[in-house]
Amino acid sequence: MKITSFRPDFNLIKQDLLTAFYFEDQDTASFTALKQQSPVLIDDLVNKKVLTAKLGSVTPLIGHANLPCSHVLVIGCGKSADFNESSFIKTLKTLAAEAKKAVSTSVAVAIDEIKPAHRSVQWSVEKATETLLTSLYQYDATKSQKAEPSALTHIAYIASEENLELAMKTGKSMAHGINLARELGNLPANICDPAFLAEQSINLADAYDEIDVEVIEEHQMTEMGMGAFLAVSQGSDKAGKIIVIKYNGGAVGEKPHVLVGKGLTFDSGGISIKAAAGMEEMKWDMLGAASVLGTLSAIAELKPAINVIGVIATAENMVSGGATRPGDVVTCMNGKTVEIINTDAEGRLVLCDTLTYVERFEPASVVDIATLTGAIVVGLGHHATGVYANDEQLQHKLISAGLSSWDRGWPMPLWDDYKVDLESPYADFRNVGSRAGGSITAAIYLAEFTKNYSWAHLDIAGTGWNSAKEGASGRPVAMLTQYLLDRVQ
């Protein structure tokens, strides 16, 4: 995709599609240009209420005389005072959908006109690029009839500000990372299994000199005493793996920032088997791993001067004669014992040993990302990622990165009061507490394995995907990428 910008002059538009933004309470330059060139047409459409300023409404103008280009979309933006970041994204998604239908090859976007208050033109260009490119994503990997590729090959921003190249590049790289995470998440579990994720990681290393990959197999986990991880993977015929992806962009010896992704490529629940209805959605239990790969892809493309290590804890949670039973007690890598009350609380088991493992990197920070609990969906819905941390500054930095990238998170507590729920008479602790505060007690469990470094946990069960129809969202790739870019000195 070619992405450029040019100074505001509607007489110089060479693209075949122009978006004119129409607010209820003020005229934009693009809408004014339309009225000046086609006053009778525009007045007639307004009087007949064909053209409306309702947010997300679209009025296509094709084949009329005196238009700035062959195809114009008038997109309603509501009231200017109410136009915010969410309105901005809805407007860009509307534009992308209409551009697909119009089979346009190039589009001109007057980005200054829809810049949200308190946001810069740089931010608007970056977020618009990300939104347009992710809106053009189509899944067809397992369909016999492939989707028609988008005809759009050129996005041109009409902007009063110059030097927008970095914003375009950042938005483009974020979009590539988000779409990679979505593609991995949407693939079925018979294709996207632990070995497949390892293969994709190796492909990433082949594409970028800055990336190295190491794959840790189950026999190595046994030697390291990863009893919790192996308790999950032992029920499957497919071996679990820990995939270590190192991006070496910073100085030698500079402490890395570590991302740990939960990669349960299918979660049947194990012996504590899930209900059949909706179980097909459990292919999405690896979205934490997908977000790590997506973020590393974006970082490798942008090449910031920072060291990052992505660690993917991947396995299947299946039912077999060799599967772990409720009531089993296992020993974790750090020597702690865990009574497994519910085998469907498996994500915290693969993560806890992996979180112990990453101590060896002497990390500057560790962030794990997991579709961990249904409780976070009850608490926050599908809009905000739950952000836990043993370091308030780290929690603040992640939430700030989420606000900056509009991939938002919400702070959650890690109070000692909740620890009583994990007490066990047969082990150091159990792997689940009561249903009340289930997302918090899951994070409390993970916190037991992160005492030696600054750590945060992102519960993305509500934000990693919204519905079977929409598929994987690619969140929180934008938040994570922004967090890492903010760490560059």
C-alpha positions in Angstrom: 0.0 0.0 0.0 1.4 3.4 -1.0 0.7 6.1 1.6 1.5 9.8 0.9 0.3 13.2 1.9 -0.1 16.6 0.2 -1.0 20.1 1.3 -4.7 21.2 1.2 -5.7 22.1 -2.3 -8.8 20.4 -3.7 -7.9 21.4 -7.2 -4.8 19.1 -7.1 -6.6 15.9 -6.2 -5.4 13.1 -8.5 -7.0 10.2 -6.6 -10.2 8.6 -7.9 -12.1 8.8 -4.6 -12.4 11.8 -2.3 -13.9 11.7 1.2 -15.8 14.9 2.2 -16.6 15.0 5.9 -19.9 16.6 6.8 -20.6 17.9 10.4 -23.9 19.0 11.6 -22.7 22.3 13.1 -19.8 23.3 10.9 -18.6 23.1 7.3 -15.3 21.4 6.6 -13.0 22.5 3.7 -13.8 19.4 1.8 -17.6 19.9 2.1 -17.2 23.6 1.3 -15.2 22.6 -1.9 -18.1 20.4 -2.9 -20.7 23.1 -2.4 -18.6 25.6 -4.4 -18.2 23.3 -7.3 -21.7 21.7 -7.3 -23.9 24.1 -5.3 -27.2 23.0 -6.9 -26.5 19.3 -6.4 -25.4 19.7 -2.8 -28.3 22.0 -1.8 -30.8 19.6 -3.4 -29.4 16.6 -1.5 -29.4 18.6 1.8 -33.0 19.8 1.2 -34.2 16.3 0.4 -32.4 15.0 3.5 -30.6 12.5 1.3 -27.3 14.0 2.6 -27.2 13.7 6.4 -24.6 14.5 9.1 -25.5 11.5 11.2 -22.3 9.8 12.3 -21.4 6.9 10.0 -23.9 7.9 7.3 -22.6 7.8 3.7 -23.8 9.6 0.6 -21.9 8.5 -2.6 -21.7 11.0 -5.4 -20.7 9.4 -8.7 -20.8 10.7 -12.3 -22.0 14.3 -11.4 -20.4 17.2 -13.2 -18.0 19.6 -11.4 -16.9 17.1 -8.7 -13.3 17.3 -7.4 -12.8 13.7 -8.6 -14.8 10.9 -10.3 -16.2 9.5 -7.0 -16.9 11.4 -3.8 -18.1 10.0 -0.5 -19.8 12.4 1.9 -19.5 10.8 5.3 -21.5 12.1 8.2 -19.6 13.0 11.4 -22.3 14.2 13.8 -21.6 17.3 15.9 -18.0 18.5 16.0 -18.1 18.9 19.7 -19.0 15.3 20.1 -16.4 14.0 17.7 -13.8 11.9 19.6 -11.4 9.1 19.0 -14.1 6.5 18.8 -16.0 8.6 16.3 -12.8 9.0 14.3 -12.3 5.3 14.1 -15.9 4.6 13.2 -15.5 7.2 10.4 -12.4 5.6 9.0 -13.9 2.1 9.2 -16.9 3.5 7.2 -14.5 4.9 4.6 -12.7 1.6 4.2 -16.0 -0.3 3.8 -17.2 2.1 1.1 -13.8 2.1 -0.6 -14.0 -1.7 -1.0 -17.5 -1.4 -2.5 -16.4 1.4 -4.9 -13.4 -0.6 -6.2 -11.3 2.5 -5.9 -7.6 2.3 -6.4 -6.7 5.5 -4.6 -8.4 7.7 -2.0 -7.8 11.2 -0.7 -8.6 11.8 3.0 -8.7 15.3 4.4 -7.3 14.2 7.7 -7.1 17.6 9.4 -10.9 17.8 9.3 -11.5 14.8 11.5 -8.6 15.2 13.9 -10.1 14.6 17.3 -9.7 17.4 19.8 -6.4 17.2 21.8 -4.9 14.9 19.2 -2.2 15.8 16.8 -2.2 15.5 13.0 0.7 12.9 13.5 -1.6 10.8 15.8 -4.5 11.1 13.4 -2.4 10.0 10.4 -0.9 7.1 12.3 -4.3 5.9 13.7 -6.0 6.4 10.3 -3.4 4.3 8.5 -3.7 1.5 11.1 -7.5 1.6 11.0 -7.8 1.7 7.2 -5.3 -1.2 6.7 -6.9 -3.4 9.4 -10.3 -2.6 8.0 -9.2 -4.0 4.6 -8.2 -7.4 6.2 -10.3 -10.4 5.0 -9.9 -13.9 6.3 -10.1 -16.6 3.6 -7.2 -19.0 4.5 -9.6 -22.0 4.9 -12.1 -21.1 2.2 -12.2 -22.7 -1.2 -13.2 -19.4 -2.8 -10.7 -16.7 -1.9 -11.8 -13.1 -1.2 -11.4 -10.5 -3.9 -8.3 -8.5 -2.9 -8.9 -4.8 -2.3 -8.4 -2.6 -5.3 -7.1 0.2 -3.1 -3.4 0.7 -3.5 -2.9 4.3 -2.5 -4.0 6.4 0.5 -3.3 10.1 0.2 -3.8 12.4 3.3 -4.7 16.0 2.7 -2.9 17.6 5.6 -1.6 21.1 6.5 1.3 19.5 8.4 4.3 18.1 6.7 6.8 15.4 7.7 4.2 12.7 8.3 6.4 9.8 7.1 7.0 8.4 10.5 3.3 8.5 11.4 2.5 6.7 8.2 5.2 4.1 8.7 4.2 3.4 12.4 0.5 3.1 11.5 1.4 0.7 8.6 3.6 -1.4 10.8 1.1 -1.6 13.6 -1.6 -2.7 11.1 0.7 -5.4 9.7 1.2 -6.7 13.3 -2.5 -6.5 14.1 -3.5 -8.3 11.0 -0.9 -11.0 11.6 -2.3 -11.6 15.1 -5.8 -11.7 13.7 -4.8 -14.2 11.0 -3.1 -16.5 13.5 -6.1 -16.3 15.8 -8.7 -17.0 13.1 -6.9 -20.1 11.8 -8.5 -23.4 13.1 -6.7 -25.5 15.7 -6.0 -28.3 13.3 -3.7 -25.9 11.4 -2.5 -23.4 14.1 -1.0 -25.8 16.7 2.1 -25.4 18.8 4.4 -26.6 16.0 2.7 -24.1 13.6 3.4 -21.2 16.0 7.0 -22.3 16.2 7.2 -22.3 12.4 5.7 -18.8 12.1 8.2 -17.5 14.7 11.1 -19.0 12.7 9.7 -17.4 9.5 9.8 -14.1 11.3 13.4 -14.6 12.2 14.2 -15.5 8.6 12.6 -12.2 7.5 14.5 -10.0 9.9 18.2 -10.1 10.8 17.4 -8.5 14.2 15.4 -11.5 15.3 16.6 -14.9 16.7 14.4 -17.8 17.7 14.8 -20.7 20.1 12.2 -23.4 20.6 12.2 -25.3 24.0 10.7 -28.8 23.8 9.0 -30.8 26.4 12.0 -32.9 27.3 13.8 -29.7 28.2 10.8 -28.5 30.3 11.0 -31.8 32.2 14.7 -31.2 32.9 13.8 -27.7 34.2 11.0 -29.0 36.4 8.1 -27.3 34.6 5.5 -29.5 36.2 2.6 -27.0 35.9 3.2 -26.5 32.1 3.5 -30.2 31.5 0.3 -30.9 33.5 -1.6 -29.1 30.8 0.1 -30.5 27.7 0.2 -34.1 28.8 -3.3 -34.8 27.7 -2.6 -33.9 24.1 -0.9 -35.9 21.3 0.7 -32.6 20.3 3.7 -31.5 22.3 3.8 -28.2 24.0 6.5 -25.7 23.3 8.0 -22.5 24.7 9.1 -20.3 21.8 11.7 -17.6 22.6 11.8 -14.7 20.0 14.6 -12.2 20.6 14.6 -8.8 18.8 18.1 -7.3 19.2 17.7 -3.7 18.4 19.3 -2.1 21.5 22.8 -2.0 22.9 24.5 -5.2 23.8 23.8 -5.9 27.5 20.8 -3.5 27.7 18.0 -5.2 29.7 15.2 -6.5 27.5 11.5 -5.9 27.8 9.8 -9.3 27.8 6.3 -10.2 26.4 4.9 -13.5 27.5 1.9 -14.8 25.5 -0.5 -17.6 26.4 -0.8 -19.9 23.4 -3.4 -22.5 24.1 -4.1 -23.4 20.5 -7.1 -25.3 21.7 -8.7 -25.5 25.1 -11.2 -28.3 25.6 -11.1 -27.7 29.4 -9.4 -31.0 29.9 -11.1 -33.4 32.3 -13.1 -30.3 33.5 -14.5 -30.3 30.0 -16.2 -27.2 28.6 -19.8 -27.3 27.4 -20.1 -28.2 23.7 -21.9 -24.9 22.8 -19.3 -22.4 21.8 -16.3 -24.7 22.3 -15.2 -24.0 18.7 -14.3 -20.5 20.0 -11.5 -22.0 22.1 -9.2 -21.9 19.1 -8.9 -18.3 20.2 -7.2 -19.2 23.5 -3.9 -18.5 21.9 -4.6 -14.8 21.2 -2.0 -13.8 23.8 0.6 -15.7 21.7 -0.7 -14.2 18.5 -0.4 -10.7 20.0 3.3 -11.4 20.9 4.0 -12.4 17.3 2.1 -9.4 16.0 4.0 -7.0 18.2 7.4 -8.5 17.4 6.5 -8.2 13.7 5.6 -4.5 14.1 8.8 -3.9 16.1 11.0 -5.7 13.6 9.5 -3.6 10.8 10.0 -0.3 12.7 13.5 -1.2 14.0 13.5 0.8 17.3 16.7 0.8 19.4 15.4 -1.5 22.1 15.9 -5.2 23.1 12.6 -7.1 23.2 12.1 -10.8 23.9 8.8 -12.5 23.0 8.1 -15.7 24.8 5.2 -17.9 23.7 3.9 -20.6 26.0 2.0 -22.9 23.7 0.1 -26.2 24.2 -3.2 -27.9 23.7 -5.5 -28.7 26.7 -7.1 -32.0 25.7 -8.9 -34.9 27.2 -7.2 -38.3 27.3 -6.3 -41.2 29.6 -3.1 -39.3 30.3 -4.7 -35.9 31.0 -4.3 -34.3 34.4 -7.1 -34.9 36.9 -8.8 -32.4 39.3 -7.1 -32.9 42.6 -3.6 -33.7 41.2 -0.7 -31.8 42.8 2.2 -30.7 40.6 5.5 -29.0 41.3 6.3 -25.8 39.4 9.7 -24.7 38.1 10.2 -22.5 41.1 9.6 -25.4 43.5 6.1 -24.3 44.6 3.4 -27.0 44.6 -0.1 -26.4 43.1 -3.3 -28.4 43.6 -5.2 -28.4 40.3 -8.8 -28.0 41.3 -10.0 -27.3 37.8 -8.2 -28.4 34.6 -9.9 -25.6 32.7 -7.8 -23.1 34.6 -4.9 -24.2 32.5 -3.6 -20.8 31.2 -2.2 -19.8 34.5 -0.4 -23.2 34.7 1.5 -22.8 31.4 2.2 -19.2 32.2 3.5 -19.7 35.8 6.4 -21.9 34.7 7.1 -19.6 31.7 7.1 -16.5 34.0 9.7 -18.3 36.2 11.7 -19.2 33.1 12.0 -15.5 31.9 13.8 -14.5 35.1 17.1 -15.6 33.4 16.8 -12.6 31.0 17.1 -10.1 33.9 14.2 -8.2 32.3 13.6 -4.5 32.4 9.9 -5.4 32.5 7.7 -8.4 31.8 4.2 -8.2 30.4 2.1 -11.4 30.0 -0.9 -11.4 27.7 -3.6 -14.0 28.0 -7.2 -14.8 27.3 -7.3 -15.9 30.9 -10.7 -15.5 32.5 -14.4 -15.2 31.6 -14.7 -13.1 34.7 -12.9 -10.1 33.0 -15.5 -10.1 30.3 -18.2 -9.8 33.0 -16.3 -7.0 34.6 -15.1 -4.9 31.7 -17.0 -6.2 28.6 -15.3 -6.1 25.3 -13.9 -2.5 25.4 -11.1 -2.5 27.9 -8.3 -4.9 28.6 -7.8 -5.7 32.3 -4.3 -4.4 33.4 -2.8 -5.9 36.6 0.7 -5.2 37.8 3.1 -5.6 40.8 4.5 -2.2 39.8 2.2 0.8 39.7 4.5 2.7 37.3 4.4 -0.2 34.9 0.7 -0.4 35.1 0.4 3.4 34.4 2.8 3.1 31.4 0.7 0.4 29.8 -2.6 2.2 30.4 -0.9 5.4 29.0 0.2 3.4 25.9 -3.3 2.1 25.6 -4.8 5.6 25.6 -2.2 6.9 23.2 -2.8 4.0 20.7 -6.6 4.0 21.5 -6.2 0.3 22.5 -7.4 0.9 26.0 -6.9 -0.9 29.3 -8.2 -0.5 32.8 -6.3 -0.8 36.1 -7.3 -3.8 38.2 -6.2 -4.6 41.8 -3.7 -7.1 43.1 -4.6 -6.9 46.8 -3.4 -9.5 49.3 -7.0 -9.9 50.5 -7.7 -12.2 47.6 -4.9 -14.6 48.4 -7.1 -16.5 50.9 -9.1 -17.8 47.9 -6.1 -19.8 46.7 -5.2 -21.5 50.0 -5.0 -25.3 49.8 -4.7 -28.0 52.5 -2.7 -30.2 50.1 -0.3 -27.8 48.3 1.2 -24.4 48.5 -1.8 -23.1 46.7 -4.6 -24.2 44.4 -5.0 -23.0 40.8 -8.5 -21.5 41.2 -10.4 -19.6 43.8 -14.1 -18.7 44.1 -16.1 -17.4 41.1 -16.2 -14.0 42.8 -13.3 -11.9 41.6 -12.2 -14.7 39.3 -10.0 -12.5 37.1 -8.3 -11.0 40.1 -7.5 -14.3 41.8 -6.1 -15.6 38.5 -3.7 -12.6 38.4 -2.9 -13.1 42.1 -1.9 -16.7 41.2 0.5 -15.4 38.5 1.9 -12.8 40.8 3.3 -15.6 43.0 5.8 -16.3 40.1 6.8 -12.7 39.4 8.4 -11.5 42.6 11.8 -10.9 41.1 11.0 -8.4 38.4 8.6 -5.7 37.4 5.6 -7.4 35.9 2.1 -6.7 34.4 -0.6 -9.0 33.3 -3.1 -8.2 30.5 -6.3 -10.2 30.6 -7.6 -10.0 27.0 -10.5 -12.5 27.2 -12.9 -9.6 26.5 -10.8 -7.7 23.9 -9.0 -10.4 22.0 -12.1 -11.2 20.0 -15.7 -9.9 20.0 -17.7 -12.6 18.2 -17.4 -15.5 15.9 -18.6 -13.3 13.0 -16.0 -10.6 13.7 -13.2 -13.0 14.6 -9.9 -12.0 16.3 -9.4 -8.3 17.0 -5.6 -8.1 17.0 -5.7 -6.4 20.4 -3.5 -5.5 22.3 -0.8 -5.3 19.6 -1.2 -1.5 19.3 -1.0 -1.0 23.1 2.1 -3.3 23.3 3.9 -1.7 20.3 3.3 1.8 21.7 4.5 0.7 25.1 7.7 -0.6 23.6 8.2 2.5 21.4 7.7 4.7 24.5 10.6 2.8 26.2 13.1 3.8 23.5 15.7 6.3 25.0 
